[in-house]
Amino acid sequence: MTIPAATPAATDPLAPMLMTFAGIAYGKPAAIPHYLGPDTLTAEHWSIVWIADDLAVPVNFAFIAKNASTGAYAIAIRGTYPDPFSSAYWDDANEDSPIGPMHSWPGATDSLAQVAGGTWAGFQSLLALQGAGQSLAQAIAALPATATVYVTGHSLGGTLAPVIALWMSEQPKFPVPSVYAFAGMTPGNAAFAALFGPGTPLAGRVWRYNNTLDTVGYGWDRVLDTRKFYQPAPNGGLLIEGVIGAMALRLLPYGYTGFGTIVALPGVLRTPTMDCEFVAYLLETLHQHMPDTYLALLGASPLPFAIGFGTVVAPRDVPDVVAQTSILHASPTFL
């Protein structure tokens, strides 16, 4: 059975809801079921049907929620673990990296279809995630073949979301999902991008939402477009311009190629508050990439916690089971 894909547009009502799922995935696992309840976009109908175990070193993380009214499922994939004092952060940084040997996509008839080695490692890690004795791959396999399924994620999660969806589309009797990726990077080359093109199961089903002022969404096929990005300021100076130029040259042999429908969310530049242009550039880059920035651009409420500078903070009352659980540490820099 073919499930109709949703209509791609910045005003698509599914987008703010699925970005909320992608953002909530950064939260403490024990709190996530409770975060779904009070949020106006996820309340009443959505509940967790599978969630990855809460590990001391959570390199990757995901959960699956179901809408009791419609029977639809959402697979939400977390981005980079935002604590640089954890090895998970650095493992995720390797998954973010576009540099190094690429990996052939096994489901492609074209042997030239390749993804970044880091993307492949993240994909394998995601499928192997365990939740109450069941892997993510097994949980997805148990979904009804006729179900409406959305795959979503922010940053690294936005990079991995279409990869998981492609794998699903290649499995017999699996539902063919729709993808809502936010701030994700381009994971593969032109032959890989063709696997999402006309005549494929995922044609017209992949929407990649990018804040026009978020540098991450321009990786790795449009890196040069981020030169002199913030006008009139901050631009980071010659150092940033040199790094961007060098990275663009280094990426040329890989042939990273975009796919799906790019949905541009017009970014809003803040007035710099610091005299140091380099630091001001880094802070603006971080702000433009944050989940709450994407939620604001989509007209959605902010997350029930703040990511940055040490902790994830729940600004409203949460159940004791959440309060008694150590909260996720965060860094002011993550992808």
Backbone hydrogen bonds, N-H to C=O, Kabsch-Sander energy under -0.5 kcal/mol:
donor,donor_aa,acceptor,acceptor_aa,energy
3,I,1,M,-0.5
12,D,9,A,-1.9
15,A,12,D,-1.3
17,M,13,P,-0.8
18,L,14,L,-2.7
19,M,15,A,-2.5
20,T,16,P,-1.7
21,F,17,M,-1.9
22,A,18,L,-2.3
23,G,19,M,-2.4
24,I,20,T,-2.8
25,A,21,F,-1.5
26,Y,23,G,-2.0
27,G,24,I,-2.2
31,A,28,K,-1.8
32,I,28,K,-1.2
32,I,29,P,-0.6
34,H,31,A,-0.7
35,Y,31,A,-2.2
36,L,32,I,-1.7
37,G,33,P,-0.8
39,D,35,Y,-1.1
42,T,39,D,-0.7
43,A,39,D,-1.9
45,H,43,A,-2.1
46,W,42,T,-1.1
47,S,66,K,-1.7
49,V,64,I,-2.9
50,W,64,I,-1.6
52,A,62,A,-2.1
53,D,130,Q,-3.2
55,L,53,D,-1.0
59,V,57,V,-1.7
63,F,76,A,-1.9
64,I,50,W,-3.2
65,A,74,A,-2.5
66,K,47,S,-2.8
67,N,72,A,-2.9
68,A,45,H,-2.8
68,A,66,K,-0.7
71,G,67,N,-2.9
73,Y,148,T,-2.7
74,A,65,A,-2.5
75,I,150,Y,-3.4
76,A,63,F,-2.7
76,A,74,A,-0.7
77,I,152,T,-2.2
78,R,61,F,-2.5
83,D,81,Y,-1.1
86,S,83,D,-2.2
89,Y,83,D,-0.6
89,Y,86,S,-0.9
90,W,86,S,-0.8
91,D,87,S,-2.3
92,D,88,A,-2.5
93,A,89,Y,-1.9
94,N,90,W,-1.6
95,E,91,D,-1.5
96,D,92,D,-2.0
97,S,93,A,-1.1
103,H,115,V,-3.2
105,W,113,A,-2.9
108,A,105,W,-1.5
111,S,109,T,-0.8
113,A,110,D,-1.9
115,V,103,H,-2.6
116,A,187,P,-2.6
117,G,101,P,-0.6
118,G,97,S,-0.6
120,W,116,A,-2.4
121,A,117,G,-2.1
122,G,118,G,-2.3
123,F,119,T,-2.6
124,Q,120,W,-2.5
125,S,121,A,-2.2
126,L,122,G,-2.4
127,L,123,F,-2.1
128,A,124,Q,-1.5
129,L,125,S,-0.6
129,L,126,L,-1.4
131,G,134,Q,-2.6
134,Q,131,G,-1.3
136,L,129,L,-1.8
137,A,127,L,-2.0
139,A,135,S,-2.4
140,I,136,L,-2.6
141,A,137,A,-2.1
142,A,138,Q,-1.3
143,L,140,I,-1.6
147,A,144,P,-1.8
149,V,147,A,-0.6
150,Y,73,Y,-2.5
151,V,178,S,-2.6
152,T,75,I,-3.0
153,G,180,Y,-1.0
154,H,77,I,-0.9
155,S,182,F,-2.3
156,L,335,L,-0.7
157,G,154,H,-1.9
159,T,155,S,-1.7
160,L,156,L,-2.2
161,A,157,G,-1.8
163,V,159,T,-0.5
164,I,160,L,-2.6
165,A,161,A,-2.2
166,L,162,P,-2.3
167,W,163,V,-2.1
168,M,164,I,-2.4
169,S,165,A,-2.4
170,E,166,L,-0.9
170,E,167,W,-0.8
171,Q,168,M,-1.4
174,F,171,Q,-1.4
178,S,149,V,-2.5
179,V,205,R,-3.3
180,Y,151,V,-2.6
181,A,207,W,-2.5
182,F,153,G,-2.6
183,A,209,Y,-2.7
186,T,219,G,-1.9
189,N,114,Q,-2.0
190,A,255,G,-0.5
193,A,189,N,-2.6
194,A,190,A,-1.8
195,L,192,F,-1.6
196,F,193,A,-1.9
197,G,194,A,-1.4
200,T,197,G,-1.8
203,A,200,T,-1.6
205,R,202,L,-2.3
207,W,179,V,-2.4
207,W,205,R,-0.5
208,R,261,T,-2.9
209,Y,181,A,-3.3
209,Y,207,W,-0.7
210,N,263,V,-2.2
212,T,265,L,-2.5
214,D,211,N,-2.2
215,T,213,L,-0.7
217,G,214,D,-0.6
218,Y,215,T,-1.5
219,G,216,V,-2.0
222,R,218,Y,-2.5
225,D,222,R,-1.2
226,T,223,V,-2.0
227,R,224,L,-1.6
229,F,226,T,-1.1
231,Q,229,F,-0.8
240,I,236,G,-0.7
241,E,237,G,-1.8
242,G,238,L,-2.6
243,V,239,L,-2.3
244,I,240,I,-2.4
245,G,241,E,-2.2
246,A,242,G,-2.5
247,M,243,V,-2.4
248,A,244,I,-2.3
249,L,245,G,-1.9
250,R,246,A,-2.1
251,L,247,M,-1.8
252,L,248,A,-0.8
252,L,249,L,-0.7
254,Y,251,L,-1.5
255,G,251,L,-0.9
255,G,252,L,-0.9
257,T,188,G,-2.4
261,T,206,V,-2.8
262,I,260,G,-0.6
263,V,208,R,-2.4
263,V,261,T,-0.6
264,A,262,I,-0.7
265,L,210,N,-2.9
269,L,267,G,-0.5
277,E,275,D,-0.7
280,A,276,C,-2.6
281,Y,277,E,-2.3
282,L,278,F,-2.1
283,L,279,V,-2.5
284,E,280,A,-2.2
285,T,281,Y,-2.6
286,L,282,L,-2.3
287,H,283,L,-2.5
288,Q,284,E,-2.5
289,H,285,T,-1.0
289,H,286,L,-0.8
290,M,286,L,-1.2
290,M,287,H,-0.7
293,T,290,M,-0.6
294,Y,290,M,-1.6
295,L,291,P,-2.6
296,A,292,D,-2.3
297,L,293,T,-2.1
298,L,294,Y,-1.4
299,G,296,A,-1.3
300,A,295,L,-3.3
306,A,313,V,-0.7
308,G,306,A,-0.6
308,G,311,T,-0.5
310,G,330,A,-1.3
311,T,308,G,-0.9
312,V,328,L,-1.0
313,V,306,A,-0.8
313,V,311,T,-0.6
322,V,319,P,-1.3
323,A,319,P,-2.0
324,Q,320,D,-2.4
325,T,322,V,-1.7
331,S,82,P,-0.7
